[in-house]
Amino acid sequence: MDFKQQFDVIVVGGGHAGTEACLAAARMGCRTLLLSHSVDTLGQMSCNPAIGGIGKSHLVKEVDALGGAMARATDRAGIQFRTLNSRKGPAVRATRAQADRVLYRNAIRQILEGQENLWIFQQAVDDLLLDGDTVAGVVTQMGVVFRAPRVVLTTGTFLGGKLHIGMENSAGGRAGDPPSIALARRLRELPFRVERLKTGTPPRIDARSVDFSGLEEQWGDEPIPVMSFVGSAAEHPEQRCCWITHTNERTHDIIRGGLDRSPLFSGVIEGIGPRYCPSIEDKIHRFADKNSHQVFIEPEGLTTPELYPNGISTSLPFDVQVDLVHSIKGFENAHITRPGYAIEYDFFDPRDLNYSLESKVLPGLYLAGQINGTTGYEEAAAQGLLAGLNAALAVRGQEAWCPRRDEAYIGVLVDDLITMGTAEPYRMFTSRAEHRLLLREDNADLRLTPAGRDMGLVDDTRWRRFEAKSEAIELERTRLAGTWIQPGSPEASALEPLVSAPLTREYSLLDLLRRPELEYTDIASLKGEPVDDAQAAQQVTIQAKYAGYIDRQQEEIERLRRHENTRLPADLDYQRVDGLSNEVRQKLEAARPETLARASRIPGVTPAAVSLLLIYLKKRG
Ligand code: FAD
């Protein structure tokens, strides 16, 4: 059956990539259809109920800055919020929220169902409709044909999904959900490069069977952080505590004793797992000298006693899972509500994509999320948003929007994926960004919201908030720069206990804010009224304190941009470039990048190393 209504953009999959993709396209005015296995699992968190964290919250805030849903849903569903790295510099500070799984899903569904231009239909997609060598729509399991010139595939872990618990395995997209077999088969017929990856999840535990008495409590931060630039702590539901426990020698012995029945170590699983989120059997194998690993015990929600023991993801046989859980302090009598398992799935080599996430193999088709070899909700959401907005731009006949590495973590993510591909599930870290002092989570809106507004992604409410904040920053900066404190004045005396030496000359409040020992709250009300906007005060402070470093990074970017097309000779002898570390030399020799820009993108090739290359090329003439 041919569905009568014609769409501009079809999005397949209602996970974290798919929901952001369809919302973006619909916000931009495209008639958009979201097709997913089940309306009830839209926005479902397949694994741990948490959003954000180091590197990841940067992506969440960028998605938010472009009008996306993830941060807003997190504010409505978060039951514990923390700022990670709060004592470190602003570049690596990150917000993390423990979320109530059901509240999160409900919040996403509410946002989807409130979106104009968006239609939702529950049905598995089994086939792509082609028109010559471009995509023209999709065909569902029931045989319904939906037509659109742009299709975004965000099928996550579902393509050819295979679940493993011990030596048993079964087909599935994740526990309780069907896999996507017909579509996987169809995609394998097309000239895509397909590989297998794997990931895993821990057994869940009933809180009523846990002895919390000897466990370390971990509460969220006060004041409670907020994820969205337009969110507020008043939206947060009741806040909950987490706990910390540890594995021990006995746990490790139990795991070692079960390795012969581990699908991971007996060669049953072929896909490569996430290096930074390894299973407990993997950790014990890789870090054999450690006799204990931390386990964070996180509530799954406000209305369920289920707990997520973060740190013991496993695909060991169930009897081994029971013994290993019972060996952990607090879990001696724990009841497992769901077994841990691993899943293997198909992913497509992201080097077959353009920066817009459109396929080079099949024009009109966009891929986003775990299907591109990434792991994590945030990485998926960021790609979904980009694919959705680029599909919409293409419908309008406009050029693709592809943020650069120095503009957004989204740019870093996509550039890494499409230039280097990935052999293991890719996750974001702040260390992947060369210019991380510019790409802070706190300034994602300043970096991206104007571009989002131009494309039609940012609604009037968000835009007004953004304009008010930008104006408040400017006014406050001007006020601080023009307000002077005289030596010997009452204001200078008020500062004396806070500064190393009394003021000997006149200082502006902005100069004083640059001092490491002084905070905004110390100086803002010495003379005049401080700004009544916490986000604006934070911006003024960071811009003042890190002005020197920020300017230097900006100069570096300008210089690199001027020289990014400078060619590196194919026979360049990297041994002769003074000052390069051996590691960088080896990487350059192995990759032989064609241009300076490409060299700068090789992980480990720092901006300083690029400068050395530039100096060498100039000398060489
Ligand atoms: P998903 O969230 O998987 O969503 C895919 C959506 O597509 C689903 O709604 C599905 O129903 C739909 N769909 C699929 N095929 C079709 C079709 N043919 N037709 C219609 N709809 C379809 N991430 C981490 O960061 N760390 C971890 O430790 C971790 N462990 C994980 C463990 C397990 C067992 C699983 C399953 C996932 C784990 N993840 C982990 C990954 C995390 O869940 C994903 O990164 C994230 O959900 C990816 O989002 P996505 O939108 O790409 O896909």
Residues whose N, C-alpha, C, O or C-beta is under 5 A from the ligand:
A	BS01	FAD	V12 G13 G14 G15 H16 A17 G18 L35 S36 H37 S38 T41 Q44 S46 C47 Q123 A124 V125 T154 T155 G156 T157 F158 G173 R174 S180 L183 T199 G200 T201 C277 Y341 I343 A368 G369 Q370 I371 T374 T375 G376 Y377 A380
